[in-house]
Amino acid sequence: MKPVIALIGRPNVGKSTLFNQITKSRDALVADFAGLTRDRKYGDAVFQNKSFIVVDTGGIGENEGGIDSYMAEQSKTAINEADIIVFVVDARAGLLASDEQIARELRTLGKKVYLVANKVDGVHAEAALVEFYKLGMGEPLQVAASHGRGVQQMLEDVLAEVPEDEDAAEHDKATGLRLAIIGRPNVGKSTLVNRLLGEDRVVAFDQPGTTRDSIYIPFERDGRQYTLIDTAGVRRKGKVDEMIEKFSIVKTLQAIKDAHVIVVVLDAREGVVEQDLHLIGYALEAGRAMVIAINKWDNMSDYDRKQCKLDVDRRFDFIPWAKVHLISALHGTGVGEMYPSIHRAFDSSHLKVSPAKITQILNDATEAHQPPMVQGRRIKMRYAHMGGQNPPTIVVHGNKVDKTPADYRRYLENVFRRVYKLEGSPVRIEFKTSENPFEGRKTVMDERIAARKRRYVQKFKKAEKKYKN
């Protein structure tokens, strides 16, 4: 089993930057802003044929009230899970009371703890690190995470007792079915993630913008592997002014592209708003399978529930294939019923059919309802084949098929969807016109044939002149 290394420390000491250096990625959101990281973020890493799991955590030790108390709980959970603890301190800021408090708590755990002094660039290292010996954790390991300096030496010391792994090179960031939870801020995405996992895995707090980064969480259910992706809420573009929120939105859009199935979470008490439709538009543009979750369905009156259903039916008429679930993430009502819809959406998005079967369905569809006439000639659709998955793409070849109108395209899409019982996934149909190999080619006549043609023309003109006379 891979060892788990947890990065622990107070806010803004560079834990996320160090996490990105260790995992050789840009998965963790990084900015010069205290308290940016709030949830536990896991990453796979390999160093000198040694594979391990590194955990980025939120800052602890300074404020234990409000949302910071939830962040502290996340960090303490990571400490309990870890085999090795890397205690990160700030060499520029020096030793603070919160560092001493964290050190006292770590000493009581009986786990292997390494003290790492970050931000040693631009300071006199020996003078800056003297006071950290007071923590009683040995000589601090010096790193400059923003430049990558000292990180390899640190990993050599931290992983000295970790055995090599023959399969170290074979590790994935996300395994199984990748399921992204998206929505506007404060609609209950993190609460839904915790309910799906059955534990308080991410910070859920009654405050918009609680989640700032996209958190990838592998888990298993009924013998099936999943990777759950909790994302930051996306507000209207005009309301986004903080740089951190802009980075969070970019991470959310990346998660949409990385996922197999998208769960769009809406607030039943606010109904369907324009931003919900924009988010669904992002998912459709990416071609991802989709499930709609109307959250906070509990404690609503019958009249409000009826109005919400009417609003959903009216506003979502452009995605009739998406399954809508009425849930309460807080109490768990209807959450378990989402899994069958998620599986059907995933299976539909990964449709595999032979060209012969698709061509037969195409022929049956065109016989039942012929393509329209274009410029006095009927569109001719000859054969079809699969052009890709996630979303399923069907490529149709023929003559003038690029002139196919939108309504006939929808007709073909509905035929394929009905025949293969596709649910929860968009279907794309691409048309490719058979090219004429002689189109645009000027005929070059042989000189012998050209001379014969001239003789015939002259002979015809003489005969015509003689006939007139």
C-alpha positions in Angstrom: 0.0 0.0 0.0 1.3 3.5 -0.9 2.5 5.6 2.0 0.6 8.8 2.7 2.5 12.1 3.2 0.5 15.0 4.7 1.6 18.6 4.3 0.7 20.5 7.5 1.2 24.1 8.6 -0.4 27.4 9.2 -1.9 29.4 6.3 0.2 30.9 3.5 3.5 29.0 4.2 3.5 27.4 0.7 2.0 24.0 1.2 0.0 24.1 -2.1 3.1 25.3 -4.0 5.1 22.4 -2.5 2.2 20.0 -3.4 2.5 21.0 -7.0 6.2 20.6 -7.0 6.0 17.1 -5.5 3.2 15.9 -7.9 4.7 17.7 -10.9 1.4 19.3 -11.7 -0.7 22.4 -11.3 -3.6 20.7 -9.6 -3.5 22.8 -6.4 -4.7 26.4 -6.6 -1.9 28.7 -5.7 -2.0 32.5 -4.9 -0.4 34.9 -2.4 -3.5 34.7 -0.2 -3.9 33.2 3.3 -6.5 30.4 3.7 -6.9 29.7 0.0 -6.8 25.9 0.5 -9.8 24.6 2.5 -10.3 21.0 1.6 -7.9 18.0 1.6 -6.5 17.5 -1.8 -4.8 14.2 -2.7 -2.2 13.6 -5.4 -0.2 10.7 -6.6 3.5 11.2 -6.9 6.6 9.2 -7.9 10.2 9.9 -6.8 13.1 7.6 -7.6 10.8 4.6 -8.2 9.0 5.2 -5.0 5.2 5.9 -5.3 3.3 7.7 -2.6 0.2 9.8 -2.0 0.7 13.4 -0.9 -2.1 15.4 0.8 -2.4 19.2 0.7 -4.3 20.7 3.6 -5.7 24.0 4.7 -3.9 26.2 7.2 -4.4 25.5 10.9 -3.3 27.0 14.2 -4.4 30.7 13.8 -8.2 30.8 14.0 -10.5 28.0 15.1 -13.8 29.9 14.6 -16.3 29.9 11.7 -15.2 28.2 8.5 -11.6 27.9 9.8 -12.8 25.3 12.3 -14.0 23.1 9.4 -10.6 23.6 7.7 -8.9 22.6 10.9 -11.0 19.4 11.0 -10.0 18.6 7.5 -6.3 19.0 8.3 -6.6 16.9 11.5 -8.2 14.1 9.4 -5.3 14.2 7.0 -2.9 14.0 10.0 -4.6 10.9 11.3 -4.5 9.3 7.8 -0.9 10.1 7.1 2.1 7.8 7.6 4.6 10.7 7.3 3.9 14.3 8.2 5.7 17.2 6.6 5.4 20.2 8.8 5.9 23.3 6.7 7.0 26.7 8.2 7.8 30.1 6.7 11.5 31.0 6.9 10.8 34.6 6.0 8.1 35.1 8.7 10.1 33.3 11.3 8.8 31.2 14.2 5.3 32.2 15.3 3.1 31.1 18.2 0.9 29.1 15.9 3.9 27.1 14.7 4.7 26.2 18.3 1.1 25.2 18.9 1.1 22.9 15.8 4.5 21.4 16.8 3.1 20.5 20.3 0.1 18.7 18.8 2.3 16.8 16.3 4.7 15.6 19.0 1.9 13.8 20.8 1.0 11.7 17.8 4.0 9.5 17.7 4.3 9.7 13.9 7.4 10.5 11.8 7.5 14.3 11.4 9.8 16.3 9.1 10.3 20.0 9.6 10.5 21.8 6.3 11.4 25.5 6.1 10.0 27.0 2.9 10.8 30.4 1.3 14.5 30.3 2.1 15.3 32.2 -1.2 16.4 35.7 -0.5 17.1 35.2 3.2 20.2 34.2 5.2 19.3 30.6 5.8 21.4 29.9 8.8 20.3 33.0 10.6 16.6 32.6 9.7 16.4 28.9 10.7 18.1 29.1 14.1 14.9 29.8 16.0 13.1 26.8 14.4 15.4 24.4 16.4 13.3 25.5 19.4 10.5 23.3 18.1 12.6 20.2 18.9 12.1 18.5 15.5 15.7 18.4 14.4 17.4 20.3 11.6 14.9 22.0 9.2 15.0 20.9 5.6 15.4 23.9 3.4 13.3 24.4 0.3 12.1 27.2 -2.0 9.0 25.6 -3.4 8.1 28.4 -5.8 11.4 27.7 -7.6 11.7 24.0 -6.9 15.0 24.4 -5.1 15.7 21.8 -2.4 12.6 19.8 -3.1 14.4 16.7 -4.4 16.8 16.7 -1.4 13.8 17.0 0.9 12.1 14.0 -0.8 15.2 11.9 -0.5 15.2 12.5 3.3 11.5 12.1 3.7 11.3 8.9 1.6 14.6 7.3 2.8 12.8 4.4 4.5 10.1 4.0 1.8 10.7 0.9 -0.4 10.8 1.1 -4.1 7.7 0.2 -6.1 8.1 -1.7 -9.4 4.8 -0.2 -10.7 5.6 3.3 -9.6 5.3 4.7 -13.1 1.8 3.5 -13.5 -0.4 5.8 -11.5 -3.4 7.9 -12.6 -4.8 11.1 -11.1 -8.4 9.9 -11.6 -9.6 6.3 -11.9 -13.0 4.8 -12.8 -16.0 6.9 -13.7 -15.2 10.5 -13.3 -18.2 12.4 -11.8 -18.1 16.2 -11.6 -20.5 18.2 -9.4 -21.1 21.7 -10.7 -23.4 24.5 -10.0 -23.7 28.1 -8.7 -22.3 29.0 -5.3 -24.1 27.8 -2.2 -26.5 25.4 -3.9 -25.2 22.4 -1.9 -22.5 20.9 -4.1 -20.1 20.0 -1.2 -23.0 18.7 0.9 -24.0 16.4 -2.0 -20.3 15.2 -2.3 -20.2 14.4 1.4 -23.5 12.6 1.1 -22.4 10.5 -1.9 -19.2 9.6 0.0 -20.9 9.0 3.3 -18.3 11.2 5.2 -17.4 14.8 5.7 -14.7 14.7 3.0 -15.0 18.4 1.9 -15.8 21.6 3.8 -19.5 22.3 3.6 -20.4 25.7 5.1 -23.4 28.0 4.7 -21.3 30.6 2.8 -21.0 31.2 -0.9 -17.6 30.4 -2.3 -16.6 27.9 0.4 -15.0 25.6 -2.2 -12.2 27.3 -4.2 -10.4 24.4 -5.9 -11.5 21.3 -7.8 -11.1 18.3 -5.5 -10.6 14.8 -7.0 -11.8 12.1 -4.6 -11.4 8.4 -5.6 -13.9 6.0 -4.0 -15.6 2.7 -4.5 -19.2 1.7 -4.4 -20.7 -1.7 -5.0 -17.4 -2.9 -6.5 -17.2 0.0 -9.0 -14.5 2.6 -9.0 -15.4 6.3 -9.1 -13.6 9.6 -9.0 -15.8 12.4 -7.5 -14.9 16.0 -8.5 -16.1 18.7 -6.2 -15.9 22.1 -8.0 -16.1 25.7 -7.0 -19.4 27.6 -7.7 -19.6 29.6 -10.8 -21.3 33.0 -10.7 -22.3 35.3 -13.5 -19.3 36.8 -15.3 -20.2 40.4 -14.3 -20.1 39.5 -10.6 -16.7 37.9 -10.7 -14.1 40.4 -9.5 -11.6 38.5 -7.3 -8.6 36.9 -9.1 -8.9 33.8 -6.9 -12.5 33.3 -8.0 -11.4 33.6 -11.7 -8.9 30.8 -11.1 -11.5 28.7 -9.4 -13.8 29.1 -12.4 -11.0 28.0 -14.7 -10.5 24.9 -12.5 -14.3 24.2 -12.7 -14.3 24.4 -16.5 -11.3 22.1 -16.6 -13.1 19.6 -14.4 -16.1 19.6 -16.8 -13.8 18.6 -19.6 -12.1 16.0 -17.5 -15.3 14.3 -16.3 -17.3 11.5 -17.9 -20.6 12.6 -16.3 -21.7 16.0 -15.0 -24.2 16.4 -12.1 -25.6 19.9 -12.3 -26.9 21.0 -8.9 -29.7 23.6 -8.7 -31.4 25.3 -5.8 -35.1 24.3 -5.8 -36.0 27.4 -3.7 -34.6 29.8 -6.3 -35.8 27.9 -9.3 -33.9 27.8 -12.6 -31.9 30.9 -13.2 -29.9 32.1 -16.2 -26.6 31.1 -14.7 -27.8 27.5 -14.4 -28.5 27.5 -18.1 -25.1 28.9 -18.8 -23.4 26.1 -16.8 -25.5 23.5 -18.7 -24.3 25.2 -21.9 -20.7 24.7 -20.9 -21.3 21.0 -20.3 -23.1 20.6 -23.6 -20.3 22.4 -25.4 -17.9 19.9 -23.9 -20.2 17.1 -24.9 -20.5 15.6 -21.5 -23.2 13.3 -20.2 -25.4 15.0 -17.7 -27.7 14.5 -14.7 -29.8 17.3 -13.1 -30.1 17.4 -9.3 -32.7 19.8 -7.9 -31.4 20.2 -4.3 -33.1 21.6 -1.1 -36.4 19.9 -2.0 -37.2 19.4 1.7 -39.4 21.8 3.6 -41.1 23.2 0.5 -44.8 23.7 0.2 -46.8 21.8 -2.4 -47.4 25.0 -4.3 -43.7 25.8 -4.5 -42.8 22.3 -5.5 -45.4 22.4 -8.3 -44.1 25.7 -9.5 -40.5 24.4 -9.5 -41.5 21.4 -11.6 -43.2 23.6 -14.1 -40.2 25.8 -14.3 -37.9 22.8 -14.8 -40.1 21.3 -17.6 -40.2 24.7 -19.4 -36.6 25.8 -19.1 -35.0 22.3 -19.8 -37.0 21.5 -22.9 -33.8 21.7 -24.9 -32.3 18.7 -23.0 -35.2 16.3 -22.7 -32.7 13.4 -22.5 -31.3 14.6 -19.2 -32.7 12.8 -16.1 -33.9 15.2 -13.4 -33.8 14.2 -9.7 -35.4 15.9 -6.8 -33.1 15.5 -3.8 -32.1 16.8 -0.4 -28.4 16.5 0.0 -28.6 17.5 3.7 -30.9 14.7 4.6 -30.0 12.2 1.8 -33.5 12.1 0.2 -33.3 10.8 -3.4 -29.4 10.9 -3.5 -29.0 7.1 -3.8 -31.5 7.1 -6.8 -29.1 9.2 -8.8 -26.5 6.3 -9.3 -28.6 4.4 -11.9 -29.1 7.6 -13.9 -25.3 8.3 -13.7 -24.5 4.8 -14.9 -27.0 5.0 -17.8 -25.6 8.4 -18.8 -22.0 7.0 -18.7 -23.0 3.9 -20.8 -24.8 6.1 -23.3 -21.8 8.4 -23.7 -19.5 5.4 -24.4 -21.7 3.8 -27.1 -19.9 1.4 -29.4 -21.7 0.1 -32.6 -20.4 -1.4 -35.8 -20.7 0.6 -39.0 -23.0 -2.0 -40.6 -25.6 -1.6 -37.8 -25.5 2.2 -37.8 -25.8 2.2 -41.7 -28.8 -0.1 -41.5 -30.5 2.3 -38.9 -29.6 5.2 -41.2 -31.2 3.5 -44.2 -34.3 2.7 -42.3 -34.6 6.2 -41.1 -34.2 7.7 -44.6 -36.7 5.3 -46.0 -39.3 6.2 -43.3 -38.7 9.9 -43.8 -36.7 11.0 -46.8 -34.2 13.8 -46.6 -35.3 17.1 -48.1 -34.5 18.5 -51.6 -31.6 20.9 -52.0 -31.2 23.0 -55.2 -33.6 20.6 -57.0 -31.7 17.4 -55.9 -32.4 15.2 -52.9 -29.8 14.8 -50.3 -28.3 11.3 -50.5 -27.1 9.6 -47.3 -25.0 6.5 -48.2 -23.4 5.1 -45.0 -22.5 6.0 -41.4 -20.0 5.0 -38.7 -19.0 5.9 -35.2 -16.7 8.9 -35.0 -16.0 9.0 -31.3 -17.2 8.6 -27.7 -18.1 10.9 -24.8 -20.1 12.2 -26.5 -21.1 9.5 -29.0 -20.5 10.9 -32.5 -22.0 9.5 -35.6 -20.5 10.4 -39.0 -22.8 10.3 -42.0 -21.4 10.2 -45.5 -23.2 11.0 -48.8 -24.0 13.6 -51.4 -24.9 17.2 -50.3 -25.2 16.0 -46.7 -23.6 19.2 -45.5 -26.8 21.0 -46.6 -28.9 18.9 -44.2 -31.3 21.2 -42.3 -31.3 21.3 -38.5 -34.7 19.7 -38.1 -33.7 16.6 -40.1 -30.5 16.4 -38.1 -32.7 16.3 -34.9 -34.8 13.7 -36.5 -31.8 11.4 -37.1 -30.5 12.1 -33.6 -33.9 11.1 -32.1 -33.9 7.9 -34.2 -30.5 6.8 -33.0 -31.4 7.8 -29.4 -34.6 5.7 -29.5 -33.0 2.7 -31.1 -30.1 2.5 -28.7 -32.1 3.8 -25.7 -29.6 6.6 -25.1 -30.3 8.6 -21.9 -28.3 11.3 -20.2 -25.9 12.0 -23.0 -25.9 14.3 -26.0 -25.5 12.8 -29.5 -23.5 14.5 -32.2 -24.1 13.9 -35.9 -21.4 15.0 -38.3 -22.0 15.1 -42.1 -19.2 14.5 -44.7 -19.9 15.1 -48.3 -18.4 12.7 -50.9 -15.9 14.7 -52.9 -15.8 14.7 -56.7 -12.2 13.8 -57.6 -12.5 15.8 -60.9 -14.1 18.9 -59.4 -12.1 22.0 -60.3 -9.8 20.1 -62.7 -9.4 21.6 -66.1 -9.5 19.0 -68.9 -6.2 18.9 -70.9 -6.9 17.8 -74.4 -4.4 15.7 -76.4 -2.9 17.6 -79.4 -3.9 14.9 -81.8 -7.5 14.9 -80.5 -7.6 18.7 -80.6 -6.5 18.7 -84.3 -9.2 16.2 -85.2 -11.7 18.4 -83.4 -10.6 21.4 -85.4 -11.0 19.5 -88.7 -14.5 18.4 -87.7 -15.4 22.0 -86.9 -14.1 23.2 -90.2 -15.8 20.4 -92.2 -19.1 21.2 -90.4 -18.8 25.0 -91.2 -18.1 24.2 -94.9 -21.1 21.9 -95.1 -23.3 24.5 -93.4 -22.2 27.2 -95.8 -22.8 25.0 -98.9 -26.2 24.1 -97.6 -27.2 27.8 -97.2 -26.0 28.6 -100.7 
